[in-house]
């Protein structure tokens, strides 16, 4: 019977000890939980701050993207305008190239006309000297002089790059040894036509036919289809083409309609 109180005391001591241990363990756990909660709150606050910063940066990026989209749209419009201007410039360049080629052709024609007129002046001066030595009539000599003067005027005009207008007077005078004679200035593609220094000023008319000779050989017959002041365009008659046409070939009128 005396042992029971002792046992109860021991049990009570053990219970107290166990309770003390549990109290300390619970206290320690509470402190740890509080520390963890504080740390979690700190981290959550930091995350909220970071999230706000990210949202702000995201808004800035969206604004920049919008500005870049607007710039891209402007650049697209400017690019379209530049392409249009470039296409117009290319078209203008093509037109200028065509104009330059045509100008070169016209210039070559004027140069050929000037050379042919110079040859005509020289030939007429020779004819004039021959007429003087053969006692030609004063009227014939005056006609030669008038024609030479007119051809010299046309030559000066051609050298200045303009076509000499046809005028009445000396340039239409016809002499027995120069009537209906011309020189080929240009030969068209595939010998389809020729340009002659035989124009209205020398009596050329639509429908005139001329034989074209290379040296002493007749190589073609041509038909005048376009007459200008100092030159004419003559179509080559295919059935009467018997050789190669060349610049400088001589032509002689064979029929007046």
WOVENMO-V483082 format. One record per backbone hydrogen bond with DSSP energy under -1.0 kcal/mol. CO is the residue of the C=O (numbers start at 0). NH is the residue of the N-H. If there is no record, write none. Layout:
<<CO/NH> <CO/NH>>
This chain:
<<2/6> <3/7> <4/8> <5/9> <6/10> <7/11> <8/12> <9/13> <10/14> <11/15> <12/16> <13/17> <14/18> <15/19> <16/20> <17/21> <18/22> <19/23> <20/24> <21/25> <22/26> <23/27> <24/28> <25/29> <26/30> <27/31> <28/32> <29/33> <30/34> <31/35> <32/36> <33/37> <34/38> <35/39> <36/40> <37/41> <38/42> <39/43> <40/44> <41/45> <42/46> <43/47> <44/48> <45/49> <46/50> <47/51> <48/52> <49/53> <50/54> <51/55> <52/56> <53/57> <54/58> <55/59> <56/60> <57/61> <58/62> <59/63> <60/64> <61/65> <62/66> <63/67> <64/68> <65/69> <66/70> <67/71> <68/72> <69/73> <70/74> <71/75> <72/76> <73/77> <74/78> <75/79> <76/80> <77/81> <78/82> <79/83> <80/84> <81/85> <82/86> <83/87> <84/88> <85/89> <86/90> <87/91> <88/92> <89/93> <90/94> <91/95> <92/96> <93/97> <94/98> <95/99> <96/100> <97/101> <98/102> <99/103> <100/104> <101/105> <102/106> <103/107> <104/108> <105/109> <106/110> <107/111> <108/112> <109/113> <110/114> <111/115> <112/116> <113/117> <114/118> <115/119> <116/120> <117/121> <118/122> <119/123> <120/124> <121/125> <122/126> <123/127> <124/128> <125/129> <126/130> <127/131> <128/132> <129/133> <130/135> <131/134> <136/140> <137/141> <138/142> <139/143> <140/144> <141/145> <142/146> <143/147> <144/148> <145/149> <146/150> <147/151> <148/152> <149/153> <150/154> <151/155> <152/156> <153/157> <154/158> <155/159> <156/161> <157/160> <168/171> <169/172> <174/177> <174/178> <177/180> <179/252> <181/250> <182/196> <183/247> <185/194> <187/190> <188/191> <191/235> <192/187> <193/233> <194/184> <194/185> <195/197> <195/231> <198/201> <198/203> <199/202> <204/207> <207/223> <208/253> <208/254> <209/221> <210/251> <211/218> <211/219> <212/249> <213/216> <216/213> <218/241> <219/211> <220/236> <221/209> <222/234> <223/206> <225/232> <227/199> <228/200> <230/227> <231/195> <232/224> <232/225> <233/193> <234/222> <236/239> <237/240> <245/248> <248/183> <249/212> <250/181> <251/210> <254/208>>
